[in-house]
């Protein structure tokens, strides 16, 4: 088997299924993180180093250097991921697939996202506003001191919906399509956007390429994530799949992000809530459109309902990957 066979379906779909199962069961072990770090921390160190060296001069130069920095990042990540994929063949076909699955299991974040959002509801119940604000500050960038209980719960649910798309569905999509190189390249782009893709004086020009590329590579996953949330609502008596679908069609395009509105609108409609809307980041008030037309007063029970939908949507994603594997395997047999 040539190494390139491990970078396209159906082999990549076997890797994806194993990776999703391993990550859901084990997450990324704390001991491993303390010993070796995480792919995102390694990628982040490279992004920060390039930022320090290249992000200088006027806007035109900064934008050009942002393109150079992004291409350098992607070249390094692609070389490492392709090299590891080639080395995996030394373990034999099945050993190679297993090794790649373990490596790819570090890219989605099903378990850690669930645990962080669940902690918001648990700390709100146990410690009140103070505990809830500390817990939600771990997963959102807005000013936690500006949030009441409903604001904390909406922020947690919004983060769950948006990160379901770019933290789980998107890496899964690109792993399924391109194996470890596909997933690693996606993670590099997404990490670059989170670090330098902001409209700040330092990064508006330099981070332009990273932000635009991140928008592009997240387009398919965001639509798929919205659809999975709508489908997940079919399995929960308290959820509303019809309202989720209507909110998705009506509100997703009104979000300031071309991608975040899809899972957020679907989650809002499914739960009978209003999400997004005006919010405060630091000292800046952002006038975002509302997703959904339900109630804005969310509570810890709504966070737990959102988590139940999320778990079902993750299961549906696994089922979709299994179906795709069966379809590709049948086509090539």
Secondary structure, DSSP 8 states (H G I E B T S, - for coil): --GGGGGSTTHHHHHHHHHHHHHHHH-S-HHHHHHH--HHHHHHHHHHHHHHHH--SSHHHHHHHHHHHHHHHHHHHHHHHHHHHHHHGGGHHHHHHHHHHHHHTTT--HHHHHHHHHHHHHHHHHHHHHHHHHHHHTT--S-GGG--HHHHHHHHHHHHHHHIIIIIIHHHHHHHHHHHHHHHHHHHHHHHHHHH-S-STTTTTTTHHHHHHHHHHTHHHHHHHHHHHHHHHTT-TTS-HHHHHHHHHHHGGGSSSTTHHHHHHHHHHHHTB-EE-SEEETTEEE---EESSSBS---HHHHHHHHHHHHHHHHHHHHHHHHHHHHHHHHH-
